[in-house]
Amino acid sequence: MFNILRKFRRSDAGAVTVDWVVLTAAIVGLGVAVVVTILQTTADGAEGLGAHLDEQTIKTY
């Protein structure tokens, strides 16, 4: 029984899984932050363009 506990304590296979989970979570978080930033910037630009187009008049002769 003591040998089994010693082998379990020396095993590091679970540590690699934890590293991958943390790395994946960081990548997903960064991706979400980028998407949110791009969507906000795009929405602001679209509102500005819409306001500019609303100000324009059509000349008819």
N, CA, C and O of each residue as an XYZ file, in Angstrom:
244
protein
N       0.825     -1.192      0.000
C       0.000      0.000      0.000
C       0.872      1.260      0.000
O       0.549      2.246     -0.663
N       1.963      1.217      0.740
C       2.862      2.365      0.809
C       3.487      2.641     -0.562
O       3.684      3.797     -0.938
N       3.797      1.577     -1.304
C       4.373      1.737     -2.644
C       3.370      2.382     -3.607
O       3.755      3.183     -4.458
N       2.122      2.045     -3.477
C       1.084      2.634     -4.334
C       0.968      4.131     -4.059
O       0.868      4.925     -4.995
N       0.980      4.518     -2.797
C       0.906      5.935     -2.445
C       2.140      6.695     -2.934
O       2.026      7.833     -3.388
N       3.305      6.076     -2.844
C       4.533      6.711     -3.306
C       4.487      6.913     -4.828
O       4.880      7.966     -5.331
N       4.006      5.903     -5.550
C       3.907      6.001     -7.008
C       2.890      7.086     -7.406
O       3.105      7.830     -8.362
N       1.786      7.159     -6.657
C       0.772      8.178     -6.929
C       1.332      9.589     -6.699
O       1.055     10.504     -7.474
N       2.097      9.752     -5.661
C       2.661     11.055     -5.337
C       3.669     11.508     -6.399
O       3.777     12.703     -6.671
N       4.398     10.582     -6.992
C       5.402     10.916     -8.002
C       4.803     11.117     -9.394
O       5.453     11.696    -10.264
N       3.601     10.657     -9.611
C       2.959     10.766    -10.921
C       2.649     12.229    -11.220
O       2.143     12.951    -10.361
N       2.952     12.659    -12.437
C       2.678     14.040    -12.817
C       1.792     14.130    -14.058
O       1.747     15.182    -14.696
N       1.099     13.076    -14.411
C       0.252     13.078    -15.600
C      -0.897     14.071    -15.457
O      -1.289     14.694    -16.444
N      -1.442     14.232    -14.266
C      -2.535     15.177    -14.051
C      -2.082     16.619    -14.160
O      -2.877     17.489    -14.518
N      -0.828     16.889    -13.861
C      -0.319     18.260    -13.926
C      -0.325     18.783    -15.357
O      -0.557     19.970    -15.585
N      -0.073     17.915    -16.304
C      -0.084     18.323    -17.714
C      -1.505     18.705    -18.121
O      -1.704     19.677    -18.850
N      -2.477     17.952    -17.656
C      -3.874     18.262    -17.957
C      -4.254     19.624    -17.396
O      -4.909     20.417    -18.073
N      -3.856     19.891    -16.189
C      -4.149     21.193    -15.578
C      -3.502     22.313    -16.381
O      -4.120     23.356    -16.593
N      -2.281     22.113    -16.826
C      -1.606     23.127    -17.640
C      -2.377     23.402    -18.928
O      -2.540     24.557    -19.322
N      -2.848     22.351    -19.579
C      -3.585     22.530    -20.827
C      -4.921     23.222    -20.582
O      -5.349     24.042    -21.395
N      -5.574     22.909    -19.491
C      -6.854     23.556    -19.175
C      -6.636     25.049    -18.947
O      -7.399     25.868    -19.459
N      -5.620     25.405    -18.198
C      -5.334     26.814    -17.935
C      -4.953     27.530    -19.231
O      -5.419     28.643    -19.476
N      -4.134     26.926    -20.042
C      -3.728     27.526    -21.308
C      -4.927     27.715    -22.238
O      -5.066     28.764    -22.868
N      -5.780     26.717    -22.324
C      -6.968     26.807    -23.167
C      -7.912     27.895    -22.671
O      -8.472     28.643    -23.472
N      -8.092     27.988    -21.362
C      -8.959     29.027    -20.804
C      -8.403     30.419    -21.107
O      -9.166     31.343    -21.392
N      -7.102     30.570    -21.048
C      -6.483     31.869    -21.354
C      -6.689     32.228    -22.826
O      -6.975     33.382    -23.145
N      -6.548     31.271    -23.704
C      -6.735     31.524    -25.140
C      -8.194     31.878    -25.436
O      -8.466     32.797    -26.209
N      -9.121     31.160    -24.829
C     -10.545     31.451    -25.033
C     -10.879     32.836    -24.489
O     -11.604     33.596    -25.132
N     -10.359     33.168    -23.316
C     -10.603     34.493    -22.742
C     -10.063     35.604    -23.617
O     -10.720     36.630    -23.798
N      -8.883     35.412    -24.157
C      -8.296     36.401    -25.060
C      -9.131     36.531    -26.331
O      -9.343     37.638    -26.826
N      -9.598     35.421    -26.851
C     -10.444     35.456    -28.047
C     -11.744     36.204    -27.809
O     -12.184     36.977    -28.660
N     -12.359     35.978    -26.662
C     -13.601     36.687    -26.328
C     -13.337     38.179    -26.206
O     -14.133     38.989    -26.681
N     -12.231     38.552    -25.576
C     -11.901     39.971    -25.429
C     -11.695     40.629    -26.791
O     -12.130     41.761    -27.000
N     -11.047     39.942    -27.705
C     -10.820     40.490    -29.054
C     -12.137     40.650    -29.801
O     -12.364     41.674    -30.445
N     -13.000     39.652    -29.721
C     -14.285     39.712    -30.429
C     -15.145     40.845    -29.883
O     -15.766     41.576    -30.654
N     -15.187     40.996    -28.569
C     -15.983     42.076    -27.975
C     -15.463     43.434    -28.419
O     -16.250     44.325    -28.738
N     -14.153     43.601    -28.443
C     -13.560     44.870    -28.874
C     -13.893     45.162    -30.325
O     -14.248     46.290    -30.665
N     -13.785     44.171    -31.173
C     -14.081     44.365    -32.600
C     -15.560     44.682    -32.808
O     -15.896     45.548    -33.615
N     -16.447     43.994    -32.089
C     -17.871     44.258    -32.250
C     -18.234     45.664    -31.797
O     -19.048     46.323    -32.444
N     -17.651     46.138    -30.704
C     -17.943     47.489    -30.233
C     -17.441     48.531    -31.230
O     -18.136     49.505    -31.516
N     -16.247     48.329    -31.750
C     -15.684     49.268    -32.716
C     -16.503     49.280    -33.999
O     -16.741     50.343    -34.572
N     -16.929     48.128    -34.446
C     -17.738     48.037    -35.659
C     -19.089     48.714    -35.460
O     -19.569     49.416    -36.350
N     -19.693     48.511    -34.318
C     -20.991     49.132    -34.034
C     -20.861     50.648    -33.993
O     -21.724     51.350    -34.520
N     -19.810     51.165    -33.383
C     -19.592     52.615    -33.342
C     -19.396     53.177    -34.747
O     -19.931     54.236    -35.077
N     -18.641     52.478    -35.559
C     -18.419     52.923    -36.935
C     -19.702     52.894    -37.746
O     -19.946     53.800    -38.543
N     -20.517     51.883    -37.562
C     -21.772     51.781    -38.296
C     -22.735     52.892    -37.884
O     -23.453     53.437    -38.722
N     -22.749     53.228    -36.590
C     -23.619     54.316    -36.132
C     -23.170     55.650    -36.733
O     -23.995     56.466    -37.145
N     -21.863     55.858    -36.778
C     -21.345     57.089    -37.376
C     -21.661     57.178    -38.851
O     -22.019     58.245    -39.348
N     -21.534     56.076    -39.552
C     -21.851     56.057    -40.981
C     -23.340     56.289    -41.201
O     -23.727     57.016    -42.116
N     -24.176     55.675    -40.367
C     -25.622     55.881    -40.478
C     -26.007     57.331    -40.234
O     -26.868     57.869    -40.930
N     -25.384     57.965    -39.258
C     -25.668     59.375    -38.987
C     -25.236     60.249    -40.160
O     -25.932     61.194    -40.530
N     -24.094     59.930    -40.734
C     -23.606     60.698    -41.891
C     -24.554     60.543    -43.078
O     -24.847     61.522    -43.765
N     -25.029     59.344    -43.323
C     -25.945     59.127    -44.450
C     -27.289     59.797    -44.212
O     -27.919     60.264    -45.161
N     -27.740     59.853    -42.967
C     -29.006     60.522    -42.658
C     -28.921     62.026    -42.943
O     -29.929     62.642    -43.290
N     -27.752     62.614    -42.804
C     -27.568     64.040    -43.023
C     -27.556     64.413    -44.512
O     -27.763     65.574    -44.863
N     -27.320     63.453    -45.362
C     -27.195     63.719    -46.782
C     -28.580     63.945    -47.396
O     -29.573     63.364    -46.957
N     -28.621     64.787    -48.403
C     -29.858     65.035    -49.126
C     -29.682     64.603    -50.585
O     -28.574     64.579    -51.123
N     -30.782     64.274    -51.183
C     -30.765     63.860    -52.582
C     -31.282     65.012    -53.417
O     -32.397     65.486    -53.199
N     -30.493     65.465    -54.361
C     -30.896     66.566    -55.233
C     -31.617     65.994    -56.451
O     -31.092     65.140    -57.165
N     -32.801     66.476    -56.659
C     -33.562     66.056    -57.853
C     -33.786     67.280    -58.721
O     -34.036     68.370    -58.205
N     -33.702     67.114    -60.019
C     -33.868     68.240    -60.962
C     -35.059     68.030    -61.818
O     -35.362     68.866    -62.669
